[in-house]
Amino acid sequence: MGLKPHATLAAALTIALATGCATTSAAGSRDDDRGGSAAAAASSGSPGDAYPSTYQRIASAPVLVGGATVLDGTGARLEGADVMMRDGVIVAVGVGLDAPADAIRVDGRGKWVTPGLIDIHSHLGVYPSPGTRSHSDGNEATSPVTAAVWAEHSVWPQDPGFHAALAGGVTTLQILPGSANLVGGRGVTLRNVPATTYQGMKFPGAPHGLKMACGENPKRVYGQKGGPATRMGNVAGYRAAFIDAADYRDKRKDGGKDGKRDLKLETLAGALDGEILVHIHCYRADEMITMLDLADEFGFKVAAFHHGVEAYKIADRLGREGVCGALWADWWGFKMEAFDGIQENIAIVDRAPGGCAIVHSDSDEGIQRLNQETAKVMANARRAGIDIAPEHAVTWLTRNPAKAMGIADRTGTLEAGKMADVVLWNGNPFSSYALAEQVWIDGARVYDRNDPARQPRSDFMLGRGAATGGAR
């Protein structure tokens, strides 16, 4: 049964309070109609960004979390330490920090602190809940190469999954198109805050990602639509697309453009120039090597292979080339190209010289417990004789995804001057009993497990009763 009008208004006010009046801040409006400015557009980090971020941090008093076990995301662990946040950034991390008189003091004794978690591979908003056909907006399965499309134009900010992820400590996430296509389009990096528009969530200055896919998916989807129908057809399709993009780019740089923009080629040219970061859905070791050779042929860099159940076979090559593996803890064997997976995959990628391992979700349910997915990796590695400390494992959820997404200079670690994205856990975050108690984004407390007024709910969920609320 829906709420009565006065109850609905009360619920709406509760959400506004829970997010610190999310539509406003000391810096102004979060969600104006067009929003942004020339400066915002210039900082978008990708060519042709006509839809700049309107995100503004929520104003907050200084915050001192004191006496906690701190995993700072750089690989360090500090006992009985403090984290000081002010004006949206980390001021200091250490023991016995001073705080201004107006600071909010949070008792962290017996608890653990980490940077906000980052999911590099999510489809929240483009495959939102409820999972109806009308909400299926992640795959533009109309052509093998749909580089012209941008995932952000499908994002539904009311997806209740965003708030369930927030309750799991996720503060930043990359939303990608699906994997039906050789080139699926641009991904977008979002701040996990309530907003009316996706621009109000869009991470200022974050580069776009380019989603590509190899293997079974494209040939399955297009095998009956004129191709590609084989893996060799897949590779021919990539090569043809990048040949066209290189020609387009070179003509425009030489002043020979005819004045007409091509959105598909513009995106591919941005990837060739390194302005758009390349993320590739790929399972088999041999195909990942082929994609690295493709990158060498056309002069672009792969930021990360996603899923990569055979990444352990080429861990040394990935490490040498500085390519991250965004991987599952233990998903494998559910189709032929995922057959040869092992539970030590992430640990082996991680320990290779130069290795960059990431735990990702690709799941609206898995994103709620990325810390426990990481704990499974640690347990499987321990059984194989590889001991991984919590202070190192947390980098798979914070520093490394930030690196692969091009935002490591802003977030991913608790270092002075970086965004104050912080999670307070009730204990070791890699325990099966771990819960995120409080979450701060840019220094503002946006989630508190013990305070219903700080548990934001989607507009879509209003009037549907407590039993159907977000994660608890």
N, C-alpha and C positions, 0 to 999 in steps of 0.2 A: 504493500500500500504506500502511496506517495505521502510526503509530509504535507501538513497544512501550510498555507502561505507564510504564517509567522515563523513556523519551524524551519521552513526552507531558507528564509532570510537569516535566521540564527545560524544555520549551518554554513551559509555563505560567508557570514561574518567570522565564523570560526576558522574557515580556510584562510581568510585574509590575515587574521591574527597569527595563524600557524606559520605563515610565510613572511611575517613581518611586513604585512601589506605589500604583497609581491608585485603589485603593479606600479609601485612607486618606490623611490629611494631618494637619498640625498642628492643623487646625480640626476634625477628626473624620471621621466616615464620609461617603463620597460616595454610597453606595447602600444606605440602609436600606430596610426594607420599605415604609413610608409616608413616612418622612423628613420634613424640613422642620419648620416651626413656624408659629405665628401670624404671627410677623414675616416669615417667608419668603413666606407666602401674601399678606400685606399688600403685599409689594414686587413682586408678580407683574406689576403694571402692566396687568391686564385684569380685568374683572368676572367673578365666579364662577369664579375659578381654584382648583379643588379639587385640582389636581395640581402643587403648587409644586416649584420646583427643589430638588434636594438636592446640587447641584454644590458641591464644595469644591476650592479650588486645591491643587495639589501643593506641598508645602513644598520650598524650595530655598535654598541659600546665595546671597548676593549674586552678581551676574554683571556683569562689565565687558567689553563688546565694544569693542575699541580699534582706532583707526587706519583706519576704513572710510570709504567714501563712503556718506553717510547721506541717504536720501530720507525726510523725517520725516512725510510725509502732509499737511502744511499747505501745501505748495507750495515748501518750502525744500530746498536741497541743500547739504550740508556735506561738505567734503573733509577726510580725515584725522581724522575725528571719532570720539568715543566715545559709547557708550550704556550708561548705568548702570541696572541693575535691582536692586531689593531689596524684599522682602516683597510680591512680586506686582505691583509697580507700577514705572513709569518714574520714576527719581529725577532724572535729568538727561541732556541730550544736548549735547555740546560738545567742544571740543578740550582735551586735557590734563586730563581729569577725575581726581580722586583716587578711590581705591577702598579699602574697609576691608581689613584684613589677611586676612580669611577669604574674600575674593571669589574667584570663579572667573574667570580672565582668559582671554579668547578673542581670538586674533589676527585682526583684521579687515583687515589690510593687503592691498591689491589686491582686496578684496571689497566688496560693497555690502550695505547694511542697509535694510530697509523695515519698516513695520508689518505685522503679520499680515494676509493677504488675507482679504476678506470676500465671500462669494458670496450675493447677495440672492435668488437664485432657484435652488433646488436641490430635487431629489426623492430625494436619498439617503435610505435608510431606509424610504421608503414605496414606492419602486420599486427595491428593492435587487438586488444580484447574489447568486446567479444569478437571471437574469430569467425566472423561471417564473411561470405563471399563479397559483400559490399565493402568490406574493410581490407580486401586483399589488394594492396597497392605497392607491393615490393618488387615485382617483376614486370617490366615492360616487354613482354615476350612477343614482340611484333617483328623483330629483326635481330639477326645474330649480334650486331653491333649497335647498341643504343646508348652510345656515349653522350648523346645530347641531353639525356634526362638527368635530373638531380633528385636524389632521395628526399631532400628537404621539402620538395613540393608535394610529397605524399604524407609527410609527418602529421599525425593528428595529436596535438598536444594534450588532449583529454584522455589519452590511453592510460588506464589505471596501472599499467605495468610500470610506468615511470616511478610512481610512488612506492610500489612494492620493491623496486630496485633501490630506491633511496633508503628504505628500511633495512636493506642489506649492505649499506655503506657506499653505494655507487654514486659518485658526485659528477662524473663526466663520462660520456659514452659516444662512440661513433656509430651512427646509423647508416647502414649500407643497403644498396639495392640487393635483390636476391641474386641467385647464381644460375639463372636460366640461360644467360647470354655469354658470348665470348667477352664482350665488354658491356657491363650492365649499367654504367653511368657513374655519376659522382656520389660519394658519401658526404655526410655532414657531421661535424662534432658539436654536441649539445652539452650545455650545463643542465644538470638534473634538477631544475627548479620549475615550480608551477608557472605557467604563462598562458596567455590566450592565443599567441601565435608562435610558430616555430622560430621566427626571428627573435622573439623574446627569450628563447632558450639557446640561441646560436652562440657558440664560443667565439668571442671577438678575436679576430686575427688568426684563427686556426685555418690551416690550409685544407682545401677539399681533398678527399681521397678518391681514387679511381678504382672501382670494383671490376675485377676481371675474374673469369672462371675457366678452368681447364677440365679435361676429362669427360666423365659421363654426362653431366647435366646438359651442356650445350648440344651435344650430338643427339641426346634423347629428345630434347625439346624441338630441335630443328630438323631432325632426320626425316620427318614426314612433311616438312614445310619448305623443301628445296635446299636443305643443307645449311651447315655442315652435317654430315652423317657419320663421319669418322674422326678419329684423333688427328689424322693428317689433314683433314678438312679444317679442323679447329685451327691448327697452326697456320695453314694457308690464309685463313680468315684474319688472324692477328696481323700477319705480315702485310696483307693488302691494306688493312686499316691504317697501320703505321706508315706505310709508304705514302698513302694519300695525305696523312697528317703532316709528315715531314715536308712534302711538296707545298702544302697549304701554308705551313709556318714559314718556309723559306721565301715564298713569294710575297708574303705580307711583310717580312723583315726587309726585303729588297725594294719595297714600295710598289710592287707589281700587283697589289690586290685590286680586285675589281669593285671594291666597296661593299660587297655582300659577305656578311658573316655566315659561317657554317658552324652551328652549335656542336655538332658531333666532332668535327675536325678541330675546333677550338679547344675542346676538352682534351683530345688526344695530344694536341700540340703542347698543351700545358703540362701533360705528363712527360713528354719528351724533354721539356725544358726544366723539369724538376719542381715546377710550381704546384703541381697536383701530385700527391703521393700515391704510388701504385700498390694496391692490396689485391692478392690473388688467391682465390679459392682453388686449392690444389691438394690432392691426396698422395699421389704416388711419387716416389723419389725420382724416377726417370722423367716424369713430366715436370717436376720442379726444376730439374737440370735443364730441360728444354726451354722452360720459361726464362731461366737465367741466361741461356744462350740467346734467346730472343731479345732480352734486355741489352745484351752486349751488341747485338746486330744493329739495334736502333738507338743505342746510347742513352737509355733511361735506367733508373735504379728501381729495384723492387724493395719496397719498405718492409713488407711482411708477407709470408705465405700463411694462409688461414686454413685451419683444420689439419693439414699436413701429417696424416697418421704415420707416414713413412719418413718423417723429417729426421729421425734418429740415424737413418742410413747415410745422410749427407750432412750431418751436423758440422763437420769440419769445414765443408764448402760454405755453408751458411755463415759460420763464424768468420771466415776469411773475407767474405764479401759484405759483412755487416748487415745481413738480412735477418730479420726477426722471424721466429716461428710462433704464431698465435694459435694455440693448440688446446684441445680438450684434455681433461685429466684421463679419461678412460672410454671415450666413445670410439668404437671401431667395430668392424665386421658386419655392418648393417647393409653394405653393398660391396660389389666386387673390388672397387678401387679403394675401399676402406678395410679390406680383408687383413692386410699384413700389419696391423697395429700392435703395439706393446704398451704396457702401462708405465714403463720407464721412459717413454718418448720425451716428455718435457725435461726430465732430469738430464738426459743425455744431450739434448740440444743446449741446455743451460751450461753444462760443464765443458763443452768444447771451447777452445781458445776463441775469444771474441763472441761467444754465444749470447744470444738475446732471446730468452724464453718468455712467453706471455700466456697466461691462462685467460681464455675468452669463453663467452657463453654461447652465442648463436641461438639463444633460447630465452623466452620470456619468463621461464621458471628458473633456469640455471643462473640467470643474472642475479637472482635474490640470494645466492649462496656461493659466490665466487670464492670466498674464504674457505669454505668447506671443500670445494673442488680442489683448491690448492693443497689442503690438508691431505686429500687422497693421493696427490702426487708425492708429497713428502713421505707418506706411509709406504707407498709402493717402492720409492727409491730406497728407503731404509731397509726394506726386505732384500734389495739387491746390493746392499752394502754401501749405499751412497747416503751420507747423513747431510741433511739440508737444514740449516738453522732458520728460525722464524724471521730473523732480521734480513736474511737473504731471500727467502721465499716471497716476502711481501713485495720485492721489486718486480715480481712477475705480474702484479696487479696494479702497480703504481708507476714506477720509473720507466719500465720497459715499454708498456703501451703508450705512455706519454712521448717517449722517444720515437716510436714508429708512427705516431700521429702528428709529429712535428710541433708538439706543445711542451716539450720537456723544459724549456726555458721559463715556463709559466707555472707548471703544476707537476705533480707526480712525486715530489719529495717535500719534506718539512725543512726547508732551508730559508734563511732570512731573505725577504723580498719576494718570495713566491706566493701564489694565491693561498689563502688560508683555508684549504680544503682538508678537513680533519675529521676523523672518526674516533669516538671513544667507545671501546668494547668492554663488556662486563668481565672479560678475562682474556686469556690467550686466544687471538682471533682464529687460530688453527685448531681449536678444540671443537668437537661436535656439539658442544653446549654453548658456543660463542654466539652472542647477540650484539648487534650495534645498538648502543644505548642512546648516543647523541651524535648528530652529524652537523657539521658546519660547512657551508659553501661561501667562499670569500669572507670568512669570519663571522657569518650570520648563522645562528642556530636554526636550521630548517627542519630538523627532525629530533624528537625526544620520545623515546619509547615509553617513558613514564608520565608523559603529559599529553593527553588527547588533543589539546589545543595546538600542539606542535607535531601533528601527524596529518600532513596535507592529504586531501582526497580530491580525486578528479571531479570536475563538474558533472561528468557523466554518472558518477556514483551517488550524487546527491539525491536523497529521497528513496534510496534503495535499502536503507536499514543497516545497522552496525554489523549484522551477520555477513553482509556481502562487501564489507570494507576491504581496505588494503591488507598487506601482510602484517602478521602479528608475531 
